[in-house]
Amino acid sequence: MRPTTHDIAKAAGVSLATVDRVINERPGVRDRTIEKVKQAIESLGYVRDVSAANLARQRTYRFVFAVPDAYSEFTELLHQTIATVAGTAHVERTEISTLPIPADDPHALAAVLNQLDADTVDGVALMAPETPHVRDALMRLTEAGVAVAALVSDLPNTSRNFFVGIDNIAAGKTAGKLMGRFVTGDSGSIIVLTNSMQATDSIERRLGFDEVINTQFSHLTVLPTLEAHGDPDRVTRLVNAAFKQRRDICGIYSLSSGNRSLTGCLTQLKPALRPVTIVHELTTHTERALQQGTVDAVITQDVGHIVRSSLRLLRSHTDQININPAQERIRIEIMLKENLP
C-alpha cells in the first residue's frame, strides 16, 4: 500500500496538521520539526498526490486555447470541439476560454500572448507559426509557470512544454507514398500548395513528401511550394497559373487545411484530366470532395483527441505529475472514398 500522511505523522511523531503544513510549505512549523517530517517522507517513499490535493482544495484549472482568427473549416471544427469540451469541463474543475489570434501578424500575435497573466491562466494551447516574437512571448509565459502546448503545428525552438498533433514528417511521407502509387505514367509534375511555409507543420510535411518522392518515385517532379497566405482568390490564381505554365501536372498535394478554392479549380477540369489530389484534414467540404472524386485522399487527425489530450497535458504540468505518452499520441488517419463513415 502507498504510504499516507497518517503514516508520515506517526513516523515523525507529529500531528496530521503539522504534516499538512510541511507538505504545502505553510508557515508555523519549526525547522527541526520540518526536518523530521521530511526524513519520514523520504524513508517511507511517500509521493504526494497533487491531483487529490487540488481536489481537496477545490482548485479550478484555467486554460486558454489560442486559435487563428482566420476562417477555415478546420479552425471552425477546432472551435466547435473546444466549445463542446468546455461545456462539460466544469466537472473536472476546469475553465476553458478561446482566444482569437492573428496568425499572419507576428507582432500582433505576440502582443495578444503578452496580455496573458500567470495569475489568471494556468495553461495555454495554441496553434501558431514560430517566429522570434512568438518565442519571446512563450518564454515569458513558461518562465512565469504557465504551461504551453503547441497544437497541430509544433513550435520546436520555443519553450513550449508539449506538442499535440500528428508526426507531420510521417504525414508528408504518407502523402508521398499515396501520390507515387496513385499517379500513372512515366513522368509528371506535382503542385504543392499551402497557406504559409512559416508554419512548422507545412515545412515538415513538405520534407517528408520530398523524401519519399525523391527516393521512391524519382520519375515525378515536385514543384516549388505555392503559398496562398489564407487568401482563397490567391489559391485560384496560383493553381490556374500553374496549369497554364505546365502541361504535365499529374498531382496536387495541399499541405494545410482550407481547400475550397482548390477543389473549385479542379471541378472546372474534365474528370479525365484531374490530377491526383491529396489534402489534409477531414471536414464537411473535403468529405464531400472525396465522395465526388475531386479529391483522392485526405490525411487527417482526430480533433477531439487533440483537444482532450491538450487539457490532460496542461493539467499534468499544473499538477506536476507524469503523463501516459501512448494515451496522448495523435495518430495519422487516411481517408478514402471507400472508407468514409
C-alpha positions in Angstrom: 0.0 0.0 0.0 1.1 3.5 -0.7 2.1 5.5 2.5 -0.2 8.2 3.6 0.1 11.4 5.5 -1.2 9.5 8.6 1.9 7.2 8.2 4.2 10.2 8.0 2.6 11.8 11.1 3.1 8.5 13.0 6.7 8.1 11.9 7.7 11.7 12.6 5.8 11.8 15.9 3.8 14.9 14.9 0.2 15.8 14.2 -1.5 15.3 10.9 -2.0 19.1 10.7 1.8 19.6 11.0 2.4 17.2 8.2 -0.1 19.1 6.0 1.7 22.4 6.8 5.1 20.9 5.8 3.9 19.3 2.6 2.1 22.5 1.5 5.0 24.7 2.7 2.9 26.8 5.0 4.5 28.7 7.9 4.2 28.0 11.6 6.4 24.9 11.8 9.9 24.8 13.5 12.9 23.9 11.3 13.6 20.9 13.5 10.1 19.6 13.0 10.2 20.2 9.3 13.4 18.1 9.0 11.7 15.3 11.0 8.7 15.3 8.6 11.0 15.3 5.5 13.0 12.4 6.9 9.8 10.4 7.4 8.6 11.2 3.9 11.9 10.0 2.4 12.1 6.9 4.5 8.5 5.9 3.7 8.8 6.7 0.0 5.8 9.0 0.1 4.8 10.6 -3.2 2.3 13.4 -3.0 -0.9 13.1 -5.0 -1.2 16.6 -6.3 -4.4 16.0 -8.1 -6.1 14.8 -4.9 -4.7 17.8 -3.1 -6.1 20.1 -5.7 -9.4 18.4 -5.5 -9.5 18.7 -1.7 -8.8 22.5 -2.0 -11.4 22.7 -4.8 -8.8 24.2 -7.1 -10.0 25.3 -10.6 -7.8 24.9 -13.6 -7.8 27.9 -16.1 -6.8 27.0 -19.6 -6.8 29.1 -22.8 -7.0 27.8 -26.4 -5.4 30.4 -28.8 -6.6 29.7 -32.3 -6.1 31.7 -35.5 -8.9 34.2 -36.2 -8.8 33.5 -40.0 -11.7 31.3 -41.0 -11.3 27.8 -42.4 -13.4 24.7 -42.0 -10.6 23.1 -39.9 -10.3 26.1 -37.4 -14.1 26.2 -37.2 -14.1 22.4 -36.4 -11.5 23.1 -33.7 -13.6 25.9 -32.2 -16.7 23.7 -32.1 -14.8 20.9 -30.5 -13.3 23.2 -27.8 -16.8 24.6 -27.1 -18.2 21.1 -26.7 -15.4 20.0 -24.3 -15.7 23.3 -22.4 -19.4 22.6 -21.8 -18.6 19.7 -19.6 -15.1 20.7 -18.3 -16.6 22.1 -15.1 -17.0 18.5 -13.9 -13.2 18.4 -13.7 -13.0 21.9 -12.2 -11.7 23.3 -15.4 -12.5 26.7 -17.0 -11.7 26.9 -20.8 -11.7 30.0 -22.9 -10.9 30.6 -26.5 -8.6 33.4 -27.6 -8.6 34.5 -31.3 -5.0 35.2 -32.5 -3.8 37.0 -35.7 -1.6 34.3 -37.0 -0.4 36.3 -40.1 0.9 39.2 -38.0 3.7 38.1 -35.6 3.8 41.5 -33.8 0.0 41.4 -33.1 0.2 37.7 -32.2 2.9 38.3 -29.6 1.0 41.3 -28.2 -2.1 39.1 -27.6 0.0 36.4 -25.9 1.8 39.0 -23.8 -1.6 40.1 -22.4 -2.0 36.7 -20.7 -1.3 36.8 -17.0 0.1 33.9 -15.0 -2.1 34.9 -12.1 -5.3 34.2 -14.1 -4.1 31.5 -16.6 -2.6 28.0 -15.8 -2.0 26.8 -19.3 -2.2 27.8 -23.0 -2.7 25.6 -26.0 -2.0 27.5 -29.3 -1.9 27.0 -33.0 0.5 29.5 -34.4 3.6 29.9 -36.6 7.0 30.0 -35.0 8.6 33.4 -35.1 11.1 35.3 -32.8 8.2 37.3 -31.4 6.2 34.2 -30.5 9.3 32.6 -29.0 9.8 35.6 -26.7 6.2 35.6 -25.7 6.1 31.9 -24.9 9.4 32.2 -22.9 7.7 34.8 -20.7 4.7 32.6 -20.1 6.7 29.4 -19.3 9.1 31.3 -17.0 6.1 32.6 -15.1 4.9 29.0 -14.7 2.2 28.8 -17.4 2.1 25.5 -19.2 2.2 25.8 -23.0 1.1 23.2 -25.6 1.6 23.7 -29.4 -1.4 22.4 -31.4 -1.3 20.8 -34.8 1.9 22.6 -35.8 4.8 22.3 -33.5 6.9 25.1 -32.1 10.1 23.1 -31.5 12.5 26.0 -30.9 10.4 27.6 -28.2 10.0 26.9 -24.6 6.7 25.1 -25.2 6.1 22.1 -22.9 4.1 19.9 -25.2 3.3 19.3 -28.9 -0.2 17.8 -29.6 -0.7 16.6 -33.1 0.4 14.1 -35.7 4.0 13.4 -36.7 4.0 15.8 -39.7 7.1 14.4 -41.3 5.4 11.0 -41.3 2.3 12.5 -42.6 4.2 14.0 -45.5 5.8 10.7 -46.2 2.4 9.1 -46.2 1.2 11.6 -48.8 4.3 10.9 -50.9 3.7 7.2 -50.9 0.0 7.6 -51.8 0.9 10.1 -54.6 3.5 7.8 -56.0 1.2 4.8 -56.0 -1.8 6.7 -57.4 -0.1 8.6 -60.2 0.1 6.8 -63.6 2.5 7.5 -66.3 6.3 7.6 -66.7 6.7 11.3 -65.6 4.9 14.3 -64.4 4.9 17.4 -62.1 3.3 17.8 -58.7 1.9 21.1 -57.4 2.4 21.7 -53.7 0.1 24.2 -52.1 0.0 25.7 -48.5 -1.0 28.8 -46.6 2.5 29.6 -45.4 5.8 27.9 -45.2 6.4 29.7 -41.9 4.2 27.0 -40.3 6.2 24.1 -39.0 3.6 21.5 -40.0 3.9 22.7 -43.6 7.7 22.6 -43.5 7.7 19.1 -42.0 5.1 17.7 -44.4 7.0 19.0 -47.4 10.2 17.5 -46.1 8.6 14.1 -45.7 6.8 14.3 -49.0 10.0 15.2 -50.9 12.0 12.4 -49.2 9.6 9.7 -50.4 9.1 11.1 -53.9 12.8 11.7 -54.5 13.9 8.2 -53.2 11.0 6.0 -54.4 9.3 7.9 -57.3 12.1 9.9 -58.9 10.3 10.0 -62.2 8.0 12.6 -60.6 9.0 16.3 -60.2 7.8 18.2 -57.2 7.4 21.9 -58.0 8.2 24.8 -55.5 5.6 25.3 -52.9 2.9 27.8 -53.7 1.9 30.0 -50.6 -1.7 31.3 -50.5 -1.5 33.1 -47.1 -5.1 32.3 -46.4 -6.4 34.1 -49.5 -8.9 31.9 -51.4 -8.6 34.1 -54.5 -4.8 33.7 -54.5 -5.3 29.9 -54.4 -7.3 30.1 -57.6 -4.8 32.3 -59.3 -1.8 30.2 -58.3 -3.3 26.9 -59.3 -4.7 28.2 -62.6 -1.4 29.8 -63.5 0.5 26.5 -62.7 -1.8 24.6 -65.1 -1.2 27.2 -67.8 2.6 27.0 -67.3 2.9 23.2 -67.1 1.2 20.7 -69.3 2.5 17.7 -67.3 0.8 18.3 -63.9 -0.2 14.9 -62.6 -0.7 15.6 -58.9 -1.5 18.2 -56.2 -0.5 18.0 -52.6 -2.2 20.5 -50.3 -0.1 20.8 -47.1 -2.6 22.8 -45.0 -6.4 23.0 -44.4 -8.7 25.3 -46.4 -9.2 23.6 -49.7 -12.5 25.1 -51.1 -10.7 27.2 -53.7 -8.5 24.3 -54.8 -11.4 21.9 -55.3 -13.2 24.7 -57.1 -10.4 24.9 -59.6 -10.4 21.1 -60.0 -14.2 20.9 -60.8 -13.5 23.1 -63.8 -11.4 20.3 -65.3 -12.8 17.3 -67.1 -12.7 14.3 -64.7 -10.2 12.5 -67.0 -7.8 15.5 -66.8 -7.9 16.0 -63.0 -4.6 15.3 -61.2 -4.3 13.0 -58.2 -5.1 15.3 -55.3 -4.2 14.7 -51.7 -5.2 17.1 -48.9 -5.2 17.4 -45.1 -8.0 17.4 -42.5 -11.3 15.8 -42.9 -14.0 18.5 -42.9 -17.5 18.6 -44.3 -16.1 20.0 -47.6 -13.2 17.6 -48.0 -15.5 14.7 -47.2 -17.8 15.8 -50.0 -14.9 16.2 -52.3 -13.9 12.6 -51.6 -17.4 11.4 -52.3 -17.4 13.3 -55.6 -14.0 12.1 -56.7 -12.5 15.6 -56.7 -10.0 14.6 -54.0 -8.4 11.2 -53.9 -7.2 11.0 -50.3 -7.4 13.0 -47.0 -4.8 12.7 -44.4 -6.4 13.7 -41.1 -6.2 13.6 -37.3 -8.8 13.4 -34.5 -9.6 16.9 -33.4 -11.4 15.7 -30.3 -8.4 13.7 -29.3 -6.2 16.8 -29.8 -8.4 19.0 -27.6 -8.8 16.4 -24.8 -5.1 15.5 -24.9 -4.1 19.2 -24.6 -6.2 19.5 -21.5 -4.7 16.4 -19.9 -1.2 17.6 -20.7 -1.7 21.1 -19.4 -3.3 19.7 -16.2 -0.4 17.2 -15.7 2.0 20.1 -15.9 0.0 22.1 -13.4 -0.2 19.1 -11.0 3.4 18.1 -11.7 2.5 14.6 -12.5 3.7 12.2 -15.2 1.8 11.5 -18.4 1.0 8.4 -20.4 2.7 9.0 -23.7 0.7 6.3 -25.5 -2.6 7.9 -24.5 -1.5 11.3 -25.9 -0.2 10.1 -29.2 -2.2 11.5 -32.1 -2.4 9.0 -34.9 -2.4 9.7 -38.7 -5.6 8.6 -40.4 -6.0 8.1 -44.1 -9.5 8.7 -45.5 -10.6 7.5 -49.0 -13.9 7.5 -50.6 -14.2 3.8 -49.9 -13.7 4.1 -46.1 -15.8 7.2 -45.3 -18.0 6.6 -42.3 
